Amino acid sequence: MIVFLKVDSLSGSAHMFRFFVVSVGILLAGSSLAGPIVLDKSLRPMARSETRPTLVAATPSRFKSCVAGLKRRAIKSGISSRTADRAFRGVQFLPDVIAKDRKQSEFTKQIWEYLDTAVSATRVKNGRAALRKQSRVLAQIERKYGVEAEVVTAIWGLESAYGTFRGSTPLMDSLTTLACDSRRSKFFTSQLMAALKIIQAGDVAPRKMTGSWAGAMGHTQFIPTSYLGYAVDFTGDGKRDIWSDNPTDALASTAAYLKRFGWTYGQPWGAEVRLPKGFNYGLAGERVKKQPSEWQAMGVRLIDGGALPNKGKASILLPAGARGTAFVIYNNFHVIERYNLADAYVIAVGHLSDRIDGGPDLKAGWPRGDRPLSFSEKKEMQKRLIRKGFNTGGVDGIIGPNTIQAVREYQASIGWVPDGYVSLEVLKKLR
């Protein structure tokens, strides 16, 4: 699904709601691709709900009234009466969608658990098969947009298991249901209005506009507003068709999206590195950028001992602290973040693309004995950091750069390695 924002509060502007947490939804999917494709899973970080407000659209009568209001609003905004009539005809309230939107996992998966599934042997095998099957069209897309075929394939693999799980919920039903609910009415109303514009343009019929319960559509899970802004008609048939069994338009749309936000052809997203003894962990993090030669002068090397790719300024990323795998990341890492800003997702896309292209698995280990903090524990950590004078940017239970920096400063103040790793060990020390 396009886009999640890594922030310490949800006040940042974005073209879709975004979250840093990786609360993983794992969905079984069968294969619809020919060739040696086997059972796979669709894997997307899911949005987290922090509150449980009263349901507005809880009764048929209220829903009916809300739909009438949305229909009037659509017509006032330029949607024709004919399109509105077609789109809203037979629209249904979906209580299961409301339940899913309300659902909140108390614990989130650790990054290594996420990567175990996201870049599993099955997903790599299926990705290589999908790349072979779509090699001609992916080569054309790569030439036009300058985005490597394996990167587009990796996003396809994470978003819909290479097209085997695109979502079957009628979007007019789900988006109308969510627009009529009090919790995120404004956001989902905007998505509903965008969906109506897509229908009016003739790209898809109302009942064939299907996707996830939250409105993500097609092979690479565009939401309606992102579709309007970035989807392309690569086949030239007059429609930007991301829903059909033919993934061409969806794959091209993904490449166009990445190119629009600055993808550099030939630049790696990142690479696994080995840090020298005595490395200054205060320099780790996306905010510190240096030339590869500068990192090398400090003793940073690729995990196999080689020199860092000289492909522009880079940062050192430690998603699990000093005891976990270390990465050097380039600007293309941040371009993938425009698709989904969770570090785990970006690393998964990058690593999966490398594996599809024949690259090796990660070599360093993870602190697998660590358990993730619960949402309430993350909020507690932020509160305790603030009380000790470290600025987290607020108390929201979302671990973004401000909280990570606060943890790093706290660790330094007590003589610990300042790697910014948010762990139960740090919370216990704060207590």
Backbone hydrogen bonds, N-H to C=O, Kabsch-Sander energy under -0.5 kcal/mol:
donor,donor_aa,acceptor,acceptor_aa,energy
2,I,221,Q,-1.8
3,V,1,M,-0.6
3,V,339,Y,-8.5
7,V,5,L,-1.2
23,S,21,V,-0.6
23,S,46,M,-0.6
24,V,22,V,-0.9
25,G,44,R,-1.8
26,I,24,V,-0.6
27,L,25,G,-0.6
27,L,42,S,-1.8
29,A,40,D,-1.6
37,I,35,G,-2.3
40,D,29,A,-1.4
42,S,27,L,-2.4
43,L,158,L,-1.2
44,R,25,G,-1.1
46,M,23,S,-2.1
49,S,103,K,-0.6
58,A,56,V,-0.6
63,F,59,T,-2.4
64,K,60,P,-2.6
65,S,61,S,-1.9
66,C,62,R,-2.4
67,V,63,F,-2.8
68,A,64,K,-1.9
69,G,65,S,-1.9
70,L,66,C,-2.5
71,K,67,V,-2.5
72,R,68,A,-2.1
73,R,69,G,-2.2
74,A,70,L,-2.5
75,I,71,K,-2.2
76,K,72,R,-2.2
77,S,73,R,-1.6
78,G,75,I,-1.2
79,I,74,A,-2.4
84,A,80,S,-2.6
85,D,81,S,-2.7
86,R,82,R,-2.3
87,A,83,T,-2.9
88,F,84,A,-2.5
89,R,85,D,-1.0
91,V,88,F,-1.9
97,V,94,L,-0.9
98,I,94,L,-1.3
99,A,95,P,-2.1
100,K,96,D,-2.2
101,D,97,V,-2.2
102,R,98,I,-1.8
103,K,99,A,-1.4
108,T,373,L,-0.6
109,K,22,V,-1.2
114,Y,110,Q,-2.1
115,L,111,I,-2.8
116,D,112,W,-1.9
117,T,113,E,-1.1
117,T,114,Y,-0.6
118,A,114,Y,-3.1
119,V,115,L,-2.6
120,S,117,T,-1.3
124,V,120,S,-2.4
125,K,121,A,-2.6
126,N,122,T,-2.9
127,G,123,R,-2.1
128,R,124,V,-2.3
129,A,125,K,-1.9
130,A,126,N,-2.8
131,L,127,G,-2.5
132,R,128,R,-2.0
133,K,129,A,-2.5
134,Q,130,A,-2.3
135,S,132,R,-1.2
138,L,134,Q,-2.8
139,A,135,S,-2.1
140,Q,136,R,-1.8
141,I,137,V,-2.4
142,E,138,L,-2.6
143,R,139,A,-2.2
144,K,140,Q,-2.1
145,Y,141,I,-2.8
146,G,142,E,-2.0
151,V,148,E,-0.7
152,V,148,E,-1.7
153,T,149,A,-2.4
154,A,150,E,-2.0
155,I,151,V,-2.0
156,W,152,V,-2.2
157,G,153,T,-2.4
158,L,154,A,-2.1
159,E,155,I,-2.6
160,S,156,W,-2.2
161,A,157,G,-1.3
162,Y,156,W,-1.3
163,G,156,W,-0.6
164,T,160,S,-0.8
164,T,161,A,-1.0
165,F,160,S,-2.5
169,T,211,G,-2.1
171,L,209,M,-2.8
173,D,170,P,-0.5
174,S,170,P,-2.2
175,L,171,L,-2.9
176,T,172,M,-1.3
177,T,173,D,-2.3
178,L,174,S,-2.4
179,A,175,L,-2.3
180,C,176,T,-1.6
181,D,178,L,-0.9
188,F,184,R,-2.3
189,T,185,S,-2.4
190,S,186,K,-1.8
191,Q,187,F,-1.7
192,L,188,F,-2.3
193,M,189,T,-2.5
194,A,190,S,-1.8
195,A,191,Q,-2.3
196,L,192,L,-2.1
197,K,193,M,-1.6
198,I,194,A,-1.9
199,I,195,A,-2.2
200,Q,196,L,-2.6
201,A,197,K,-1.8
202,G,198,I,-0.5
202,G,199,I,-1.3
203,D,198,I,-1.6
204,V,198,I,-0.5
208,K,205,A,-1.1
209,M,205,A,-0.8
209,M,206,P,-0.9
210,T,208,K,-1.5
211,G,169,T,-1.8
212,S,216,A,-2.8
215,G,212,S,-1.7
217,M,222,F,-3.0
218,G,210,T,-0.6
219,H,242,I,-1.5
221,Q,218,G,-1.0
222,F,217,M,-2.0
227,Y,223,I,-2.6
228,L,224,P,-2.5
229,G,225,T,-1.5
230,Y,226,S,-2.4
231,A,227,Y,-2.1
232,V,249,D,-0.5
234,F,232,V,-1.0
241,D,239,K,-1.3
242,I,240,R,-1.0
251,L,247,P,-2.9
252,A,248,T,-2.5
253,S,249,D,-2.2
254,T,250,A,-1.9
255,A,251,L,-2.0
256,A,252,A,-2.7
257,Y,253,S,-2.1
258,L,254,T,-2.3
259,K,255,A,-2.7
260,R,256,A,-2.3
261,F,257,Y,-1.3
262,G,259,K,-1.8
263,W,258,L,-1.6
265,Y,263,W,-0.6
267,Q,264,T,-1.7
271,A,328,V,-2.0
273,V,326,A,-2.3
274,R,301,R,-3.3
279,F,276,P,-1.6
281,Y,279,F,-1.2
283,L,280,N,-2.1
284,A,281,Y,-1.3
285,G,316,I,-3.6
288,V,285,G,-1.3
289,K,287,R,-0.7
290,K,314,A,-2.7
294,E,291,Q,-1.1
295,W,291,Q,-1.7
296,Q,292,P,-2.6
297,A,293,S,-1.8
298,M,294,E,-0.9
298,M,295,W,-0.7
299,G,296,Q,-1.6
300,V,295,W,-2.1
301,R,274,R,-1.9
302,L,306,G,-2.8
303,I,272,E,-1.9
305,G,302,L,-2.7
311,K,309,P,-1.8
314,A,290,K,-3.0
315,S,329,I,-2.1
317,L,315,S,-0.5
317,L,327,F,-2.9
321,G,318,L,-1.7
323,R,320,A,-0.5
324,G,321,G,-1.6
326,A,273,V,-0.6
327,F,317,L,-2.3
328,V,271,A,-2.7
329,I,315,S,-2.7
330,Y,269,W,-2.0
333,F,330,Y,-1.4
334,H,330,Y,-0.8
334,H,331,N,-0.7
335,V,331,N,-1.4
336,I,332,N,-2.1
337,E,333,F,-1.4
338,R,334,H,-0.7
338,R,335,V,-1.1
339,Y,336,I,-1.8
340,N,336,I,-1.6
341,L,4,F,-1.6
346,V,342,A,-2.2
347,I,343,D,-2.9
348,A,344,A,-2.1
349,V,345,Y,-2.7
350,G,346,V,-2.7
351,H,347,I,-3.3
352,L,348,A,-2.7
353,S,349,V,-2.4
354,D,350,G,-2.0
355,R,351,H,-2.6
356,I,352,L,-2.8
357,D,353,S,-1.6
358,G,355,R,-1.8
359,G,354,D,-3.2
368,R,366,W,-2.3
370,D,367,P,-2.3
375,F,106,E,-1.8
378,K,374,S,-2.2
379,K,375,F,-1.9
380,E,376,S,-2.2
381,M,377,E,-2.5
382,Q,378,K,-2.1
383,K,379,K,-2.4
384,R,380,E,-2.6
385,L,381,M,-2.4
386,I,382,Q,-2.4
387,R,383,K,-2.2
388,K,384,R,-1.3
389,G,386,I,-1.9
390,F,385,L,-2.8
391,N,389,G,-0.5
392,T,390,F,-0.6
396,D,394,G,-0.6
399,I,397,G,-0.6
400,G,398,I,-1.1
404,I,400,G,-2.4
405,Q,401,P,-2.3
406,A,402,N,-2.1
407,V,403,T,-2.6
408,R,404,I,-2.5
409,E,405,Q,-2.4
410,Y,406,A,-2.2
411,Q,407,V,-3.0
412,A,408,R,-2.3
413,S,409,E,-1.8
414,I,410,Y,-1.1
414,I,411,Q,-0.8
415,G,412,A,-1.1
416,W,411,Q,-2.6
419,D,417,V,-2.2
423,S,421,Y,-0.9
427,L,423,S,-2.0
428,K,424,L,-2.7
429,K,425,E,-1.9
430,L,426,V,-2.4
431,R,427,L,-2.1
